[in-house]
Amino acid sequence: MLLAPPPAAAAETVPALSYEQARQRLEQVSDALAAADAGVRNKLDLQDASRYLRLPEITADVRRMQFQKTLNLPLGSLAPVAEAFGIESPLEFGERDWRTRPIVTASVPLYSGGLIPAAQGAAQAASELAQADRELQRQSLSLQLVQAYFGQQLAEQALQVRRDVRDGLQRHLEDAQKLEREGFATKAQRLQANVARDKAEREYQKAVNDLSTLQQALATLLRSGVTVATTSPLFVINGPVGAREEFERSAQQRHPQVGRLRALAAQAEQGVRAQQAKLKPQIYLFGQYDLRRRDALLTDADWAFGIGLRYTFLSPTARPLQVSAARAQLEQAQSGLSEVENQLQLGVGKAWNELETARAQFQLLDSSIAQAQENLRLQELSFREGQSTSLDVIDARLGLGGAQVERAQAAYQFDVALAQLLEVSGQLQRFDDYRQRADKVLE
């Protein structure tokens, strides 16, 4: 009873997902993608808000204030008359009271010097930047998924090969023990078989632990909480996946990093326009209405409207230097874009060469495994008949297992190189389409 699993663990079901299903689940559960989506919504809302910058701005200003006002009124030519009645000149009036001053003001920009178009352009570039960042995050996670998903497939293939090698060497050990008892094999041959079997057992246990690690990595990536069974096997496409030049053109046009830097350059360009606009005057319409005239002061108007001009002659922000700094930022973004385009071309070449290398290695290993299997069969027969040594059988068994593992590794390297080629060319969403074109799969 103590060794029995708890009811919750016994009730757990292990999901089985194809690669496409795993990709869809990743997009649903990824916290990084959720954060990127929120960032896009934020910038889109700000872009929508910038469309209203030319509309009137209406504000209400309500003040409850205590004031004191003193007026001096010279009597002029009436001063002698007033003096006869005991009135001194000038007349002085004083008032101290509480007043409520509610005023509604509206203003409409007529000319901003280019500041409003610059703000709208910058908001649009910011939303494009957020979308590029989201696509970069999606491509990065998809590449991680390819590595984790097919890495688990590779570990399962390696575990199966290590199990076969261990079981085969166990049978060979049993044959050696039997032949030793019958006098057809030496003790040294039996010890060789025993040592090889023990080493194969260690390799098998290591493969078990490697698989467990990769299963945990995939389960964590997909937020499953339990081991995810992978149903899409390792694969290889024997034919060409496309022209290298097409991938290079696609990288220059579709890679999210290119879009990101273009958005940064657009932002910097609008920044230059915004700083230049601060050197120009601004023209606006305005209107004002007093909602409580009985509390108005002598200098307050009941209502007013007109046109205004605002121009800053001197500012501590050093506006010409701000323009120069904005232009430097634009040059930085443009230079960064050129550098990324060069790096993408190199990335396409690197991924392309790795893809071709993996394909060639797989094809060579695929053709040699049949020969290794036949060699093992002949060595085992010869050993039973006393015509070959135990070491010959061990070498044949290990050679077959090594070739099988190397073939699985070549298939995995092909799949990852294909994903990297598609990622650097901005087409990683087409990975499953290529997978379905596979000529070879490793079940």
Salt bridges, closest charged atoms under 4 A:
GLU20 OE2 - ARG23 NH2 2.47
GLU27 OE2 - ARG23 NH1 3.00
GLU27 OE2 - ARG138 NE 3.22
ASP31 OD2 - ARG223 NH2 3.42
ASP37 OD1 - ARG134 NH1 3.47
ASP48 OD1 - ARG51 NH1 3.43
ASP61 OD2 - ARG63 NE 3.23
GLU95 OE2 - ARG99 NH2 2.84
ASP97 OD2 - ARG99 NE 3.56
ASP133 OD1 - ARG260 NE 2.61
GLU135 OE1 - ARG138 NH1 3.02
ASP167 OD1 - ARG166 NH2 3.17
ASP175 OD2 - ARG384 NE 3.44
GLU180 OE1 - ARG190 NE 2.94
ASP198 OD1 - ARG197 NE 3.02
GLU201 OE1 - ARG166 NH1 3.43
ASP210 OD2 - LYS206 NZ 3.04
GLU248 OE2 - ARG244 NE 3.55
ASP290 OD2 - ARG101 NH2 2.90
ASP295 OD2 - ARG292 NE 2.59
ASP300 OD2 - ARG101 NH2 3.09
GLU354 OE2 - LYS350 NZ 2.67
GLU356 OE2 - ARG359 NH1 2.68
ASP366 OD1 - ARG407 NH1 2.85
ASP366 OD2 - LYS440 NZ 3.24
GLU374 OE2 - ARG377 NH2 2.58
GLU380 OE2 - ARG397 NH2 2.94
GLU423 OE2 - HIS255 NE2 3.46
ASP432 OD1 - ARG435 NE 2.71
